[in-house]
Amino acid sequence: GLLYFAGAQITITPSVKAPAILDPGHEGEIRVECPGFVEQVHVGNGSWVEEGDLILTLANPEVEAELVSAELAWARAKLRADSYLEGENIAGYQAEKENVSGLESKKMDLQSYVGTLDMSAPMAGQVYARELKARVGEFLDKGSVAVRIVNPERPELRIAVAQDRLDAIGSIDTGDLIEIFDESVGQFHEATLKRIRPQAVPEPPHPGLTTLGGG
């Protein structure tokens, strides 16, 4: 009876089989903020880079010209404000000072925006982009992924769990530690649950889980 009672109190977490794929993750995606033409490629596909290393330089003449115009407008307004102050025109100085402040804010925003044309690595890893050198002159739209930085020490495991297996998993949340059993080598690996997408989505979690990716 005691043995049965002790055994009944042991909670065994059930294991669930589900299709999964090892993915380098999206922390290393370099997305275009300011659209432009690829002007210079500083690294090659497969090159190892450190965080902050320059990867691509884009050119957007229209936005760059807008920045020059904003800088000139700010400089002129500042000169006018200084002249009003020297001439003791307090009302004119106060009005022009507000104008200078607005133009400076616009100038700084454009400087930051144009600064994104220099695309740097957000993390250390290997550059992954096919035919990278051949992309010089190509126009990259805002939001598009220019290159990916892959760090083999920080992979993601994407798991697609069927709706009818959710009850078998139990209650889990982001940040929880889970165990993954790799049948190919017969080993358990500890992983941290990073995010959960509980609802059905029109696209697969990864193309490798579909016939398009050979899965």
N, C-alpha and C positions, 0 to 999 in steps of 0.2 A: 504493500500500500504506500509506504513512504517513497519507494522507488518510482511508482507510478505518479505520485504527486510531484516529485522533483522533475520528472520528465515532462509533465503537463505544463509546467511553468516556463519551459524553455521555448522561446519564440524563435522560430526559424524563418528568416526572411526568404521568400520564394525568389527563384531566379526566373528571369523572363528572356526569351530569345527574341531578337528583333534585328532586322537588317541595319547595318551601320557602315560608315565609310570614314576613313581617316583623312582629315582635311587640314591644311596648314592654318586655317582660320582667316578671319578678315581684319585682324588688328593691323596687318601689314598692307592693306589696300591703300594705294595713293590715288585719291579721286581728284578730278579737276575742279578747282573752285572758280578760277577765271579762265574762260575758254580762250583758246588760241592755237596758233600753229606751232608744231614742234620745231624749235630753232636749233637745239643742240641736245645730243644724247651723251651723257657723261660716263656711263657705265655700259657693260655688255650683259646679255642674258647669262645668268648663272654666276655673275660676279658677287663676291661677298662685300657687303657695305655695313658701315656702322650707323647708328642713329644720328641723323642730321646731315649725312653725306648727300651731296647734290646728285640727283638722278636725271632729271630732265629740265630743260629751260624752254618755256613757251614764249611766243611773241603775240601780242595783241595791239597793233598800232593804234586802233581807235581808242582803246581804254588808256593806253600810254599817253596819247595826245591829250586826252581829257585830264589826265593828271598834271601834265605840263601847264595846261590852261588854268587849272585850279591853283597851282602853285604861284603862277604869275598874278592871278586875281587877288590871292591872299597877300602877296608882297606889295602890290599897289595899294590895297586897302590899309595895310599897316603903315605905309609911307604917308597916306592921307591923314590917318589918325595921329601920327607923330607931328605932322605939320599943323593940325588943328590945336594940338596940345601946346606947341611952341607959340602959336598965335593967340593963345589963351581963349580959344573958341571952345568953351566947355561943352556946350550943347552939341556942336558938331563932333567933338571928340567922343562924347558918350554914344552918339548914334553910330559913328564909324567903328567904335570899339566893339559894339554888338555885331556889326557886319564882319569884322575881323574874326571874331569868335566863331561865327557860323561858317565862314570860309575855311578857317583852320580845321574845323571838325570834318568838313567835306574833304579837304586835302589829306588829312590823316587816314580817313576811310579809304580813299583811293590809293594811297600809298600802301596800305595793308593789303588791299585787293590786288594791286599790281605785283606786290611781293610774292603772292602765291603762284606767279608764273614761274618762279624758281621752285621746283618740286623736289623736296628732300625726303630721305628715308625716315619714317616714323619710328623705326626700330631696327635693330641689327638683324641681319639675315642675308639670304641669297635673293638676288633679283630674278623675278620670273616674268618674262614677257617675250613672246615669240617675235622674231624679226625686229628686234628693238632698234637696231641701227638703221633699218630701212624706213623707219617712221618719220624721219626728218622731212618736214614740209606737210605732214598730215595735220588736219584740223581736229582738235579734241574738244568735244562738247562739255559743257558744265555738268558735273556729276558723274561723268564717265570714269571708269577705272583705267588709269594710264598704265600702271605696273603693279605687281604684287611683290611684297617682300616676305619670303618664306623662312621661318626659323624652325629648323628640325627639332629643336628642344621644346617647342611650344605648340604641338599639334592639337587639333580639335577632333573629337570623335562625334560625328553627327549620327544620331540614332532615330530611326523612324519607327514609332511604336503604334501598332494598330489600336483602334478605339476599344475593341473588346478585350485588350490586355491591360488597360489602365488600372483596373481593380487589382490585378495581380501584382502590380508594382507597389501599390500602397501610397502613403503620403510622403512625398519628397518635395524639396524646395531648393531654390538656387542657393549655392554655397555648401550644400550637403556633399559629403564624400560618398562615392559609390564604387563598387568593384566591377571591373570588366574582365571577363574571362576570354582570353585569346586562344581559340581552339587550334590555330595554326602552329603555335609553339607550346600549348598546354600550360600557359601562365596566367596568373591574375595580375591585373594592374589597377592601382588606385587612381581615381580621377575625381575632379571637383565639378559638380554640376553648375554650369555657367548660366544657362538660360533655358527656359521652357516655352515652347509655343503650343499651348494646349488646344488651340482651335484648328480646324481643318483649313488648309490654304490651297489655292489653285495651283501653285508651283511646288515641285518636290523639294525636300530639304537640300538636296545636292543632286546634280545631273548623274553622278556616278551610281546613284541608287535606282536609276531607270535604265531602260534598254538603250537610251541615247548615249549613256556613258559605259555601256557594256555590263551593267549590273542587272 
